Amino acid sequence: MYVQKHIHWRVIWNYSWKDLLIFIGYDLTLAVLHGPLGMTWLDIPWQLVSILGVAVSFYVGFKNSSSYNRFSEARQLWGGIVNRSRNWTMLVLANTQSAVLVPRTPERVAYQRRLVYRQIAWVNALRLHLRRQTKDQWDQAVAPFLDPVESDYLRTTVNPPAQLLLRQSQALQDADGLFDALQRRTLVEDLRELTNLQGGSERIKNTPFPRQYAFSSMVFVWLFIALLPLGIQGEFEKLGHGHYWLTVPFSVLVSWVFVTIELVGHISEDPFENRMNDVPMTALCRSIEIDLRQMLGEAELPAPEQHIDGVLY
């Protein structure tokens, strides 16, 4: 996710330079055909182009709104994951039976620590699962928080995050005397909500933005860009002989605006692809890890994720 207040011109250039070259070459070609070669029969009425531009603007706006809604929902789901992870840890560490009934033994502390560490492993496993990076970064992001045997088994499963939630549920059942019935039921409710949050994230990941909207938007934008210079050459010519050359800069500018607006919607369609405008799951996972390990009383904590050239991953 881009976190700087202003987008650097290099970012805009990297996205736009190929399209700008196409616009310049196309518009220059039409200007030469209109002026030096006298092929004015290519011109079309400006009113038709303006009507098409208005229609394309509405359509692209609809697509961008739908794309942003996907990103917004994804960010809300991960906001829920952050809150539920903290809540889970507070319940595990605080909602235990009194020390009179269950003394604070090293075994009890170790068991609580395993429950919390498995939650940290879950958020990282979910991040890798959504980004399809499970095998690439498992050893660095997930394995350090799990028992080696458990880690080796989970890396072979189709859906490691779901398996980790199952392990958490089983661990609650095995925690004899650590939680009373009400506390265990509350923790199970938290696991159910984490399952719903995972399911919501997987729904967005596995359900692509409808192709009929995305493809049609691109086609309409490029159709408008193709017709735009043909519609404004005659209008500039009315200002005086030779003014048709103004078609090139103005047409390039308007074309760049439209294609950029369409691109903004396109890059917001899939918020879990680890790109510069996606949900910063790596930073969120690190924030969860820091909070949960601090609740455990650990002093040696990792540093928060920092942005790279304005991008927080």
C-alpha positions as CSV (number, residue, x, y, z in Angstrom):
1,M,0.0,0.0,0.0
2,Y,1.4,3.4,-1.0
3,V,1.6,5.4,2.2
4,Q,3.3,8.7,1.1
5,K,1.1,11.8,0.8
6,H,2.2,12.5,-2.8
7,I,3.0,9.9,-5.4
8,H,6.4,10.4,-6.8
9,W,6.6,11.2,-10.5
10,R,8.7,8.1,-11.2
11,V,5.9,5.9,-10.1
12,I,3.5,7.6,-12.5
13,W,6.1,7.4,-15.3
14,N,6.7,3.7,-14.8
15,Y,2.9,3.1,-15.2
16,S,2.4,5.5,-18.1
17,W,5.4,5.8,-20.4
18,K,4.4,3.0,-22.7
19,D,0.9,4.4,-23.1
20,L,2.3,7.9,-23.7
21,L,4.5,6.7,-26.5
22,I,1.5,5.0,-28.1
23,F,-0.6,8.2,-27.8
24,I,2.1,10.4,-29.2
25,G,2.8,8.2,-32.1
26,Y,-0.9,7.7,-32.9
27,D,-1.9,11.4,-32.6
28,L,1.1,12.5,-34.6
29,T,0.2,10.1,-37.4
30,L,-3.4,11.4,-37.5
31,A,-2.2,15.0,-37.5
32,V,0.1,14.3,-40.5
33,L,-2.8,12.6,-42.3
34,H,-5.1,15.6,-41.6
35,G,-2.7,18.4,-42.4
36,P,0.2,17.7,-44.9
37,L,-1.6,14.8,-46.6
38,G,-5.0,16.5,-46.6
39,M,-7.0,13.5,-45.5
40,T,-9.7,15.5,-43.7
41,W,-12.3,12.9,-44.6
42,L,-11.1,11.0,-41.5
43,D,-12.5,13.7,-39.2
44,I,-15.7,12.9,-37.3
45,P,-18.1,15.2,-35.5
46,W,-16.9,16.3,-32.1
47,Q,-20.4,15.9,-30.6
48,L,-20.3,12.1,-31.2
49,V,-16.9,11.8,-29.5
50,S,-18.0,14.0,-26.5
51,I,-21.1,11.8,-26.0
52,L,-18.9,8.7,-26.1
53,G,-16.5,10.3,-23.6
54,V,-19.3,11.0,-21.1
55,A,-20.6,7.4,-21.4
56,V,-17.1,6.0,-20.9
57,S,-16.5,8.2,-17.9
58,F,-19.7,6.9,-16.2
59,Y,-18.7,3.3,-17.0
60,V,-15.1,3.6,-15.7
61,G,-16.4,5.4,-12.6
62,F,-18.7,2.4,-11.9
63,K,-15.8,0.0,-12.4
64,N,-13.5,2.0,-10.1
65,S,-16.1,2.2,-7.4
66,S,-16.6,-1.6,-7.5
67,S,-12.9,-2.2,-7.5
68,Y,-12.3,0.1,-4.5
69,N,-15.1,-1.7,-2.6
70,R,-13.2,-4.9,-3.0
71,F,-10.0,-3.3,-1.6
72,S,-12.0,-1.7,1.2
73,E,-13.6,-4.9,2.2
74,A,-10.3,-6.7,2.2
75,R,-8.8,-4.1,4.5
76,Q,-11.8,-4.3,6.8
77,L,-11.3,-8.1,7.0
78,W,-7.7,-7.7,7.9
79,G,-8.6,-5.1,10.4
80,G,-10.8,-7.7,12.0
81,I,-8.0,-10.2,12.0
82,V,-5.8,-7.7,13.9
83,N,-8.4,-7.1,16.5
84,R,-9.4,-10.7,16.9
85,S,-5.8,-11.8,17.3
86,R,-5.3,-9.3,20.1
87,N,-8.6,-10.4,21.7
88,W,-7.6,-14.1,21.4
89,T,-4.3,-13.4,23.2
90,M,-5.9,-11.4,26.0
91,L,-8.4,-14.2,26.5
92,V,-5.7,-16.9,26.5
93,L,-3.5,-15.0,29.0
94,A,-6.1,-13.3,31.2
95,N,-9.2,-15.5,31.2
96,T,-7.8,-18.5,33.0
97,Q,-9.0,-19.9,36.2
98,S,-7.5,-18.5,39.4
99,A,-4.0,-19.3,40.4
100,V,-5.5,-21.1,43.4
101,L,-7.3,-23.6,41.2
102,V,-4.6,-23.7,38.5
103,P,-1.2,-22.7,39.7
104,R,1.0,-20.7,37.3
105,T,3.3,-23.5,36.5
106,P,6.0,-23.5,33.7
107,E,3.8,-26.0,31.9
108,R,0.8,-23.7,32.0
109,V,2.9,-20.7,30.8
110,A,4.3,-22.8,28.0
111,Y,0.9,-24.0,26.9
112,Q,-0.4,-20.4,26.8
113,R,2.6,-19.4,24.8
114,R,2.0,-22.2,22.2
115,L,-1.6,-21.0,21.8
116,V,-0.4,-17.4,21.2
117,Y,2.5,-18.4,18.9
118,R,0.1,-20.6,16.9
119,Q,-2.0,-17.5,16.3
120,I,1.0,-15.6,15.0
121,A,1.7,-18.5,12.8
122,W,-1.9,-18.4,11.5
123,V,-1.8,-14.8,10.4
124,N,1.4,-15.3,8.6
125,A,0.2,-18.6,7.0
126,L,-2.9,-16.8,5.9
127,R,-0.8,-14.0,4.3
128,L,1.3,-16.5,2.4
129,H,-1.8,-18.5,1.4
130,L,-3.5,-15.5,-0.1
131,R,-0.4,-14.4,-1.9
132,R,0.4,-18.0,-3.0
133,Q,3.8,-17.9,-1.3
134,T,3.3,-20.8,1.1
135,K,6.3,-22.8,0.0
136,D,8.6,-19.9,-0.7
137,Q,8.6,-18.1,2.7
138,W,7.2,-20.7,5.1
139,D,10.5,-21.3,7.0
140,Q,10.9,-17.6,7.7
141,A,7.3,-16.5,8.4
142,V,5.5,-19.5,9.9
143,A,7.9,-22.3,11.1
144,P,9.6,-20.3,13.9
145,F,6.2,-20.1,15.8
146,L,5.4,-23.8,15.5
147,D,6.7,-27.2,16.8
148,P,8.9,-28.6,14.0
149,V,6.7,-31.7,13.6
150,E,3.6,-29.6,13.3
151,S,5.2,-27.2,10.9
152,D,6.4,-30.0,8.6
153,Y,2.9,-31.5,8.5
154,L,1.2,-28.2,7.8
155,R,3.4,-27.2,4.9
156,T,2.1,-30.3,3.1
157,T,-1.6,-29.4,3.5
158,V,-3.7,-27.6,0.9
159,N,-4.9,-24.9,3.3
160,P,-2.5,-24.5,6.2
161,P,-4.4,-21.6,7.9
162,A,-7.5,-23.7,8.1
163,Q,-5.5,-26.5,9.6
164,L,-4.0,-24.2,12.2
165,L,-7.4,-23.1,13.3
166,L,-8.3,-26.7,13.7
167,R,-5.2,-27.3,15.8
168,Q,-6.2,-24.3,18.0
169,S,-9.6,-25.8,18.5
170,Q,-8.1,-29.2,19.5
171,A,-5.6,-27.5,21.8
172,L,-8.5,-25.8,23.7
173,Q,-10.1,-29.2,24.2
174,D,-6.9,-30.6,25.5
175,A,-6.3,-27.7,27.9
176,D,-7.6,-29.6,31.0
177,G,-8.3,-27.2,33.8
178,L,-6.7,-24.2,32.2
179,F,-10.1,-22.6,31.1
180,D,-13.5,-23.1,32.5
181,A,-16.5,-23.9,30.2
182,L,-17.5,-20.3,29.6
183,Q,-14.0,-19.2,28.8
184,R,-13.5,-22.1,26.4
185,R,-16.7,-21.2,24.7
186,T,-15.6,-17.6,24.3
187,L,-12.3,-18.7,22.8
188,V,-14.1,-21.1,20.4
189,E,-16.3,-18.1,19.3
190,D,-13.1,-16.2,18.5
191,L,-11.9,-19.1,16.4
192,R,-15.2,-19.2,14.6
193,E,-14.9,-15.5,13.8
194,L,-11.3,-16.0,12.6
195,T,-12.6,-18.7,10.3
196,N,-15.2,-16.2,8.9
197,L,-12.5,-13.6,8.3
198,Q,-10.3,-16.1,6.5
199,G,-13.3,-17.2,4.4
200,G,-14.0,-13.6,3.5
201,S,-10.4,-13.0,2.4
202,E,-10.4,-16.2,0.4
203,R,-13.7,-15.2,-1.3
204,I,-12.1,-12.0,-2.5
205,K,-8.9,-13.8,-3.6
206,N,-10.7,-16.6,-5.4
207,T,-13.5,-14.6,-7.0
208,P,-11.9,-12.4,-9.8
209,F,-13.5,-9.1,-10.7
210,P,-16.1,-9.8,-13.3
211,R,-14.3,-9.9,-16.6
212,Q,-17.2,-8.5,-18.5
213,Y,-16.8,-5.3,-16.5
214,A,-13.0,-5.1,-16.5
215,F,-12.6,-6.0,-20.2
216,S,-15.4,-3.8,-21.4
217,S,-14.0,-0.9,-19.5
218,M,-10.6,-1.2,-21.2
219,V,-12.2,-1.6,-24.6
220,F,-14.4,1.5,-24.2
221,V,-11.5,3.6,-23.0
222,W,-9.2,2.7,-25.9
223,L,-12.1,3.2,-28.3
224,F,-12.6,6.7,-27.0
225,I,-8.8,7.3,-27.2
226,A,-8.8,6.2,-30.8
227,L,-11.7,8.4,-31.8
228,L,-10.7,11.5,-29.7
229,P,-8.1,13.1,-32.1
230,L,-10.4,12.5,-35.1
231,G,-13.1,14.5,-33.3
232,I,-11.0,17.5,-32.2
233,Q,-8.8,18.0,-35.2
234,G,-11.5,19.8,-37.1
235,E,-12.3,21.9,-34.0
236,F,-8.7,23.1,-33.7
237,E,-8.6,23.8,-37.4
238,K,-11.4,26.3,-36.9
239,L,-9.0,28.4,-34.8
240,G,-6.8,29.0,-37.8
241,H,-4.7,27.1,-40.3
242,G,-2.1,24.9,-38.6
243,H,-3.9,24.8,-35.3
244,Y,-4.7,21.1,-35.9
245,W,-1.2,20.4,-34.5
246,L,-2.6,21.3,-31.1
247,T,-4.5,18.0,-31.3
248,V,-1.4,16.1,-30.4
249,P,-0.7,17.6,-26.9
250,F,-4.3,17.9,-25.9
251,S,-5.3,14.5,-27.2
252,V,-2.3,12.9,-25.4
253,L,-3.3,14.6,-22.2
254,V,-6.9,13.6,-22.3
255,S,-6.0,10.0,-23.3
256,W,-3.5,9.8,-20.4
257,V,-6.2,10.9,-18.0
258,F,-8.7,8.3,-19.1
259,V,-6.2,5.4,-19.3
260,T,-4.9,6.3,-15.8
261,I,-8.3,6.3,-14.3
262,E,-9.0,2.9,-15.9
263,L,-5.6,1.7,-14.6
264,V,-6.5,2.8,-11.0
265,G,-9.5,0.6,-11.1
266,H,-7.6,-2.3,-12.6
267,I,-4.9,-2.4,-9.9
268,S,-7.5,-2.3,-7.1
269,E,-9.3,-5.4,-8.3
270,D,-7.1,-7.9,-6.5
271,P,-6.0,-6.6,-3.1
272,F,-3.9,-9.6,-2.1
273,E,-1.3,-9.7,-4.9
274,N,1.5,-8.1,-3.0
275,R,1.6,-5.0,-5.2
276,M,2.1,-1.4,-4.3
277,N,-1.6,-0.6,-3.9
278,D,-2.6,-3.8,-2.1
279,V,-3.5,-4.6,1.5
280,P,-0.2,-4.4,3.5
281,M,-0.5,-7.8,5.0
282,T,3.2,-8.2,5.8
283,A,3.2,-5.0,7.8
284,L,-0.1,-6.1,9.5
285,C,1.3,-9.5,10.4
286,R,4.4,-7.9,11.9
287,S,2.2,-5.5,13.9
288,I,0.2,-8.5,15.2
289,E,3.4,-10.4,16.1
290,I,4.8,-7.4,18.0
291,D,1.6,-6.9,20.0
292,L,1.1,-10.6,20.8
293,R,4.7,-11.2,21.9
294,Q,4.7,-8.1,24.0
295,M,1.5,-9.4,25.7
296,L,3.5,-12.5,26.5
297,G,6.1,-10.3,28.2
298,E,8.9,-10.8,25.7
299,A,11.5,-8.0,25.5
300,E,13.2,-8.9,22.2
301,L,10.7,-7.9,19.6
302,P,11.1,-7.4,15.8
303,A,11.0,-3.9,14.4
304,P,7.8,-2.8,12.6
305,E,7.8,-3.1,8.9
306,Q,9.0,0.1,7.1
307,H,7.9,1.3,3.7
308,I,10.2,0.9,0.7
309,D,10.1,3.9,-1.6
310,G,6.8,4.8,-0.1
311,V,5.2,1.3,-0.4
312,L,4.2,-0.7,2.7
313,Y,3.9,-4.4,1.8
